[in-house]
Amino acid sequence: MTSEPGRPGRVKYVLFDVDGTLIDAVRNQRRVWETWAERYGLDADEVYRVALRTRPVETFAQVAADRDPSECLALLHALEDEDVRSGIYGAFHGASELLHGLPPGTWALVTSNYEHRVRGRFARTGLPVPDVIVDAAAVDEGKPSPAPYLQAAARLGALPADCLVIEDAPSGVRSGLGAGMTVWGVNATAPVESVHRHFASLREAVPHILAWTSGPQGNAAA
């Protein structure tokens, strides 16, 4: 893990990834892809294996090259929207305490999903929604590009050096680091390469995140 930047005495901000960081959506994502695969008569396990490491359009190209990509994407979006309405969702332990403990206007969500789905999931889990949500439609380049996190900082009126990114995935970590921000990893047994700090669970990270926002003592690397 690398040393992290810090600006003692300045207001600090926290930028959160959503799926895998605040919301546990693994079973939902698997169920959506399994249903999608069944509609096309494809092997669900193989489709999900590919989907885990590629963007949807790349998944379609690999597993359903003979299908219209726009049709494939429309079906996937419809299944995802239905899952938001009817699926069972859970927030990771500590998420509610953490988000309610942050001062308004000092945190944002940065997601590769779409805002209406994020709002639906947060409503289902009782999590508060911030003023700033940067979703897949808000930027031309998603993670691992730094663009999503830089936009979130700009909308909060924050300098990148004053932002703490909370992520669970390598692409998100690269995005935050590329934006010049402090990046902590959560919900993984091993740290993602180059994170400044690593926590096996979000619950374990909660007091450290709250301390980071409240004063210079939170900026110490570990």
Phi, psi and omega in degrees: 000149186259164176287150186247151179286161177200145179231082182306141176091348180265157173296136180247151186234153179236128181244120186253134160292166183249287184292125181089347180248306177255323182248131177272100186241015184300312181295325178294315180296320179295317181296320179298313181292325177296317178294318177302313181298319180298323180298332181256006179068032182256162178287115186297320181295319180292319179298315182294324178299318178290317183298331181295333186242006179223162173286157183309314182297327178286325176298314180301318182297328182275321188254344182216054185297338181272000182258156176290118182303323180294323176294318178300316182291321179298318178295316179300315180297321179296319179293321179294319179295320178294323179295323177299322181285323190239348182286166178260122182241154175220143173272147177294148180303130180099345184297314182295312178302317182295308184293323177289340182272352181270138179298140177304141178084003181246008180213159183211166175251136178231107190230151174273358177271192179250147188303320183296328177287320178300314179298321178296317180292320179294322177296323181289331184257355178079015179278146177288151181252130180281173178289331185248121173230119175257113184247187184297333182276351187273344184227152177283329180238122178272185176303139015272008173300146177287352187306314182299316182287326177294322178294319179299316179298316181298319181291334176275349185075031185250149170280144179306323181294344180261011184249137174251123179261133177247118187222163175237347189241149180303320182295322178290322177298315179297323178298312180295318179294319179297333178278358179079030184251163171285134183232124174245140179257144179223164171061040176214147181289328179236148182292141172291144183306132172080002176296150180284325175216154180228137177229134182295336180216159175296320181305318180294330184278340189309304183297330180287322177294315179296323178292322180299323182281342188263349180176174184297337181295337180284350183272357182290132178287155177218000000 
